[in-house]
Amino acid sequence: MSSHPSCASVLVQGIGNPLRGDDGLGPALIERLQNLWQETTLEPTSTVDPDSAVEPDSTVEPKPTFEFEWVYQLQVEDAERWIHFREVVLVDAHLRQTRPIELRELQARPLSGFSTHGLEPAGVLALAKTCFKVVPRVHLLSLRGVDFTMGAPLSGAGEASLGAALEWFKARWEQSLTGPIARGWNFASAASVHDHIQDGRNGAVGGFE
């Protein structure tokens, strides 16, 4: 069974409802990341003589490329969506956590049933494994929220979580763009913001068990 498809892309998928206060943290981060990524990847036209250019190292994986999107909730169709990416990071708000952001890698877990109210990420990953024989690497980045009231704006705590998550991504991008990437995009190597991250053992992460 393949651990991932033959591509180097990363999907960053926000989950939540922008009309429900901090539940919109996932979509809000996606919007900021899209703008940041466009600014980060703008490079001046090269003036290097192509005849003197060094041949690329074929043993080193290409630098990751990113796609961003947000959804209200995960559905069966997301299993097929995920298999086209080497890595997937889900961004979701969570009420019961103390740190601004928490990170954990997900393991496939069979669905206990289908619902029109969305699926658990681990169940979507299990669908990808069962239906497509592909298991992309999926991480859940959970942002702390405190107010999920309909019509409410982002809370102060939510804004702080959003800022912490943005800084975390900026640190990872700096690593990926300033040197060769031997192992692709590594979410688990977030040492520079380790103080904000734990493994999610103190309850559900991102609203899921």
N, C-alpha and C positions, 0 to 999 in steps of 0.2 A: 504494500500500500504506500502510495506516495505521501510524503510529509507536507509537500506543498507543490503547486504547479511550477512550471519552468518560466518564472517571471520574477522581476526584482521590484515590483511595485508594492506600495503600501496604501491600504485604504484606511482612512480615519473617518469613522462613522459616529456622528453625534446622535444621541437618543433623547427625546423629550419634547415637551410642548411649550413653545415660547410664550404662550398666553397664561401659563400657570406659574408665575414667579420663578423660583430657582429651578423648577423642572426644565426651564429653558436654558440651563447652563450648557448642555451638550450642543444645541444649535448655536448658541452664542460663541462658544469656543471655535466651532467650525468656521463661522464667519470671520473671526479674527485670524485664524490660522490661514485661511485662503489669502487674505490680504498680506500677511506676513511672509508666506511662502513665495508669493509673486515678487515681493520686494527682495527677498533673500536670494532668489535665483536669477535676478537680473544681472547679467555680466556684460562688460564692455566687449566690443568686437576685438578679436584676437589679432595681434600684430606679429605673431610668430611666423617665421619662414617655414612653410610646410615641408620643405626639403630637409630642414634641420630638426624637425620635430621628433621627439622620442616616441618610439612605438609603444602603444599601451600594453600593460602587463596583462596577458590573457588569463593568468592564474588568479587575478583579483576580480571579485564581483563588481559590476557597475554600481555607481552611486545610486541610491534609491530614488525613485520618483514617487510622487504622492498624488492621491485623489482624495477629495473631501466631499462629504455629503451628510445630511442629517435626515432622520426619520422620526415619526412620532413614536413608533414602537417596532420591534423586530417581528418579521413575518417569515413564513416558510420560504419565500422567494429569496431571502437573504442568504440562505445556505448556498444557492447557486451563485449568488453575487460574490461571496467570499472566496470561492475556490479560484477565482481569477487573480488573486493577490497572494504574494508570498507571506505577507504579514497584514494583520488587521488589528486596529486598536479602536475599541469602543469607548465612547465618552458619555457618561451618564451621571446624573445628580443622585445623591443619597442623603437621606435625612439623618440616619443613625451612624455618624462617624465623627470623630473629634478632630482629625487632621484635615487640612485643606484639600489634599489629594491623596489617594491611595491607589496602588497598582497591584494587580495580580494577573498571572497567566491562567487562562481558562482551560479546563479539560472537558472533553466531550462527555455528555451525560444524556442518556435517552430521555425523550420527552415523556412525561407522565400522562399527557393528553394535549389536545389542541384547543385553542381558545381564540376568540375574536379580539381579545384584549392584549395580544402580543405574546411572544414566546421568550423563554429564558435564553440567554446567550449560549449556555452550555448545551441546551437542546438543539439550537440551530447548528452548532458545531457538530453534534452527533448526526444530524441530518446530512451534512456535507460528507461526513465519513461513510455513512451508510449508502447514500444515493450516488455519490460521485467518486468514492474511494480516494478522496483527497482530504487532508487535514491541514488547513492553513494554521499558522501560529496566530493565536488570538489573545490579546490582552485587554483587560477592562481597566480603564482609568476612571476612577470614581471621584467626583467633586462634591465637597460638602455643601449642602443647601439647608436652609432653615425655614423658608416660607414658600409653600407650594399653592398658595391661594390663587384662584382664578382671577386674572386681571391685575395681579400684583407685579411690580417691577422686581428686578433682581435685588436681593437683600445685600447688606454690607458684607455679610459672611460669604454670600455667593460670589460677590465681586472679588473678594480676597482669594477664593478658591480658583476663580477664573484666571486671576493674575498669576497664581502659583503654577497652574497648568500651562499657561502660555510660556512662562520662563522655563519650565521643564522641556517643552518642545524646542524652544530656542537653543537650549543647551545640546539637545540631541542633534539638531540640524547643524550646529556649528561643528560637531564632531564628524558628521557625515559629509560635509562640504569642504573641509579643510585638509583631508587626507584620504588615502586609499581605504576602502572598506573591505576588510578581509572576510567578514561574516555577515555582510548586509546590515540592515537596520536592527539594532539590538535594544529593545525596550527595557530589558531587564538590567541594563548597565547604567541606570540613572543615578550614579553615585553622587553627582553634583547637587542633586536635590533629594538625597536620601532621607533627610530629616522630615520631608513631607510625605514619605511613602512607607507603607507597611503592607503586609501580605493579606489583609482583610480577614484575619481570623476572628475579630471581635464582632461578628455578625455579618449580615448581608452586605454586599458591596454593590453599588449602583442600583439598588432596589431589587436585587435578585439574591436568592440564597446560594 
